[in-house]
Amino acid sequence: MVTGANSGIGKATALGLAKQGAEVVIVCRDRVRGEAARKEIAEQSGNGNIELLVADFASLESVRQVVRQFKERYDKLHVLVNNAGGMFSKQERSMDGFEMTFAVNYLAPFLLTHLLMDTLKASAPARIVNVASEVQAKTIAVDTVLNPPVYKSFAAYGQAKLAVVMMTYTLAKRLQGSSVTINALHPGAIYTPQSAKFAPAFLRPLMRLFMKTPEQGAQTPLFLASSPELEGRTGKYYKDQQVKQTGAASYDIALQEQLYANSMKWTGLA
């Protein structure tokens, strides 16, 4: 399963897995765009086993619904790529009333991962791949992250991506002995129409020269999802297929546990 696969890194990752012969379920927010991506992936890979499921990660109930739909059709899941996300220039609220950046980039994949965990464990060996970012905040204000007193788009995005990394480290410990591994990655700076929106107009032509294409950005997610040399490796953060260190806060056990406990409550899992 690859989320956010109608374009960009997600689509390129799904295509790469399809070319390897995998049966791939792509999860997209928009049915029309998702179906266009599904057809394109099937045609370019020569793999007819590509299915589309629709979910809006701004809604936790939509996440629950897509998991129910998946489980009605499949009893195995060997790879989950949590790629869906977004950056919002102005403060918005999710359908659950949470700050949108944190809801879409972190809470939705947190819930999705936990609701699919029984299927992943039953399918082991299995892998969870979390697309994070180098743009991580130095720390996370757990008490105010759902309702920040001041909203800055890059700060909100950085906190959400730090939370993704911390979830990776926390679950790696909790999944020891299960043969389900979980790793996170920075795909690099990727040129997409969405990323271009956040740059001044005069810089946009130069961005293509210095930023990766989605296909280049998909190389590390594909590596973590399918490389035999990653068998059994878990709880790491990768950039350009190499293990890298993250900020000090991401390794703070007390902060990890505080975030995890709150996330369980926020998503209705506890």
C-alpha positions in Angstrom: 0.0 0.0 0.0 1.3 3.4 -1.0 -0.6 6.5 0.3 -0.6 9.8 -1.6 0.2 8.0 -4.8 -1.6 10.1 -7.4 1.5 12.2 -8.1 5.0 12.9 -7.0 7.1 10.5 -4.8 4.1 8.4 -4.0 3.2 7.7 -7.6 6.9 7.0 -8.5 7.2 4.6 -5.6 4.0 2.8 -6.5 5.3 2.5 -10.1 8.6 1.2 -8.9 6.9 -1.5 -6.8 4.6 -2.4 -9.6 7.6 -2.9 -12.0 8.9 -5.4 -9.4 5.7 -7.4 -9.8 4.0 -6.4 -6.6 0.3 -6.1 -6.2 -0.1 -2.4 -5.3 -2.9 -0.6 -3.6 -2.7 3.2 -4.0 -4.5 5.4 -1.6 -5.5 8.8 -3.0 -7.7 11.7 -1.9 -9.3 12.4 -5.3 -11.0 9.5 -7.2 -10.6 11.0 -10.7 -6.9 11.8 -10.2 -6.3 8.5 -8.4 -7.9 6.5 -11.2 -5.8 8.3 -13.8 -2.6 7.5 -11.7 -3.8 3.8 -11.3 -4.1 3.4 -15.1 -0.8 5.1 -15.8 1.0 2.9 -13.2 -0.6 -0.2 -14.7 0.3 0.8 -18.3 3.9 1.8 -17.6 4.6 -1.2 -15.4 2.8 -3.8 -17.4 1.3 -4.9 -14.1 -2.5 -5.1 -14.0 -2.7 -5.7 -10.2 -3.0 -2.1 -9.2 -6.0 -1.0 -7.2 -7.2 2.4 -6.0 -8.7 3.2 -2.7 -9.9 6.7 -1.8 -9.3 8.4 1.5 -9.1 12.0 2.7 -6.4 12.2 5.4 -7.9 15.4 6.8 -10.5 13.0 8.3 -9.7 10.2 10.7 -13.0 8.6 9.9 -12.0 8.5 6.3 -8.8 6.6 7.4 -10.9 4.1 9.3 -13.2 3.6 6.3 -10.3 2.9 3.9 -8.8 0.4 6.3 -12.2 -1.4 6.4 -12.3 -1.4 2.6 -8.8 -2.8 2.4 -9.5 -5.6 4.9 -12.6 -6.6 3.0 -10.5 -7.3 -0.1 -7.1 -8.4 1.3 -5.8 -10.5 4.1 -2.2 -9.7 3.6 0.0 -6.6 3.6 3.7 -6.8 3.2 4.7 -3.2 2.7 3.0 0.0 3.9 4.5 3.3 2.5 3.2 6.3 4.5 3.8 9.0 1.9 0.7 11.2 1.9 1.1 14.6 3.3 1.0 18.3 2.6 2.0 21.8 3.6 -0.6 24.5 4.2 0.3 28.2 3.8 -2.5 29.3 6.1 -3.8 27.7 9.2 -6.6 25.3 8.5 -8.6 22.7 10.6 -9.0 19.1 9.8 -12.5 17.5 9.9 -11.7 16.5 13.5 -10.8 20.0 14.5 -7.0 19.5 14.6 -4.4 21.7 13.0 -4.4 20.5 9.4 -0.6 20.0 8.8 -0.2 17.8 11.9 -3.4 15.9 11.1 -2.6 15.1 7.5 1.2 14.5 7.9 1.2 12.6 11.2 -2.1 11.7 12.8 -3.6 10.1 9.7 -0.6 7.8 9.0 -0.3 7.1 12.8 -3.9 5.8 12.8 -3.6 4.0 9.4 -0.4 2.2 10.6 -2.0 1.1 13.9 -5.3 -0.1 12.2 -3.3 -2.1 9.7 -0.9 -3.5 12.3 -2.7 -6.8 12.7 -2.6 -7.4 9.0 1.1 -6.5 8.8 2.0 -8.8 11.7 0.0 -11.7 10.1 1.9 -11.1 6.8 5.3 -10.9 8.4 8.0 -10.3 7.3 6.5 -6.9 6.6 7.8 -3.4 6.3 6.5 0.1 7.2 8.2 2.9 5.4 7.6 6.5 6.6 8.4 9.4 4.3 9.6 12.1 6.7 11.8 15.1 5.9 15.1 16.8 6.7 13.0 19.8 7.6 12.3 18.6 11.2 11.6 20.9 14.1 14.2 20.9 16.9 11.4 19.7 19.3 7.7 19.3 19.4 5.2 21.1 21.7 3.0 18.2 22.5 0.6 20.3 24.6 -0.1 22.8 21.8 0.7 21.1 18.6 -3.0 20.5 17.8 -3.8 24.2 18.4 -0.7 26.3 18.0 -1.0 29.9 19.4 0.9 31.2 16.3 0.8 29.4 13.0 3.8 29.2 10.7 3.6 26.7 7.8 7.2 25.5 7.9 7.2 25.3 11.7 4.0 23.2 11.6 5.4 21.0 8.9 8.7 20.5 10.8 6.8 19.4 13.9 4.7 17.0 12.0 7.7 15.4 10.3 9.6 15.2 13.6 6.6 13.4 15.0 6.7 10.9 12.1 10.4 10.2 12.9 9.6 9.8 16.6 6.7 7.4 15.8 9.2 5.4 13.7 11.6 5.0 16.6 8.8 4.3 19.1 7.1 1.6 17.0 10.5 0.0 16.1 10.9 -0.8 19.8 7.3 -2.0 20.3 7.5 -4.2 17.2 10.7 -6.1 18.2 10.2 -9.8 17.7 7.3 -9.4 15.3 9.2 -9.5 12.0 7.6 -6.1 11.1 10.2 -3.5 10.5 9.7 0.3 10.4 12.1 2.9 9.0 11.8 6.6 8.0 13.5 8.6 5.3 14.2 12.0 3.8 13.5 11.7 0.0 15.4 14.9 -0.8 14.1 18.2 -2.0 11.7 17.3 -4.7 10.4 19.6 -7.4 6.6 19.3 -7.7 3.9 21.9 -8.6 3.0 22.0 -4.9 6.6 22.7 -3.8 6.9 25.4 -6.4 4.0 27.3 -4.8 6.0 28.0 -1.7 8.9 29.6 -3.6 9.1 33.2 -5.1 8.1 33.2 -8.7 11.6 34.2 -9.9 13.1 31.2 -8.2 10.8 28.6 -9.7 12.6 28.1 -13.0 15.9 27.4 -11.0 14.2 24.9 -8.7 14.1 22.3 -11.4 17.9 22.5 -11.8 18.7 21.9 -8.1 15.9 19.7 -6.9 15.3 16.0 -7.4 12.6 14.6 -9.7 9.9 12.4 -8.1 11.6 9.4 -9.7 14.9 10.3 -8.0 13.1 11.0 -4.8 11.4 7.5 -4.9 14.7 5.7 -4.8 15.1 5.6 -1.0 11.5 4.7 -0.3 11.9 1.8 -2.9 15.1 0.8 -1.2 13.5 0.6 2.2 10.4 -1.1 0.8 12.0 -3.9 -1.2 15.8 -4.2 -0.9 16.9 -7.6 0.4 19.7 -6.0 2.4 17.2 -4.2 4.6 15.8 -7.5 5.8 15.4 -7.2 9.6 16.7 -3.6 9.9 14.4 -1.3 11.8 14.2 1.9 13.7 16.5 3.9 11.4 16.3 7.1 9.4 17.7 7.2 5.8 18.8 9.7 3.3 20.1 8.7 -0.1 19.9 5.1 1.0 22.3 5.7 3.9 21.5 5.8 7.7 21.6 9.3 9.1 21.2 10.7 12.6 18.2 12.9 13.5 17.9 15.7 16.0 18.4 15.2 19.7 14.7 15.6 20.5 13.8 12.6 18.2 15.7 10.3 20.5 14.2 11.7 23.8 12.4 8.6 25.2 10.2 10.6 27.6 9.1 12.9 24.7 8.5 9.9 22.5 6.3 8.2 25.0 4.4 11.4 25.7 3.7 11.9 22.0 2.8 8.3 21.6 0.3 8.3 24.5 -1.3 11.5 23.3 -1.5 10.2 19.7 -3.3 7.1 20.9 -5.9 9.4 22.5 -6.1 11.9 19.7 -6.8 9.1 17.2 -9.3 7.3 19.4 -7.1 4.3 19.8 -7.0 4.7 23.6 
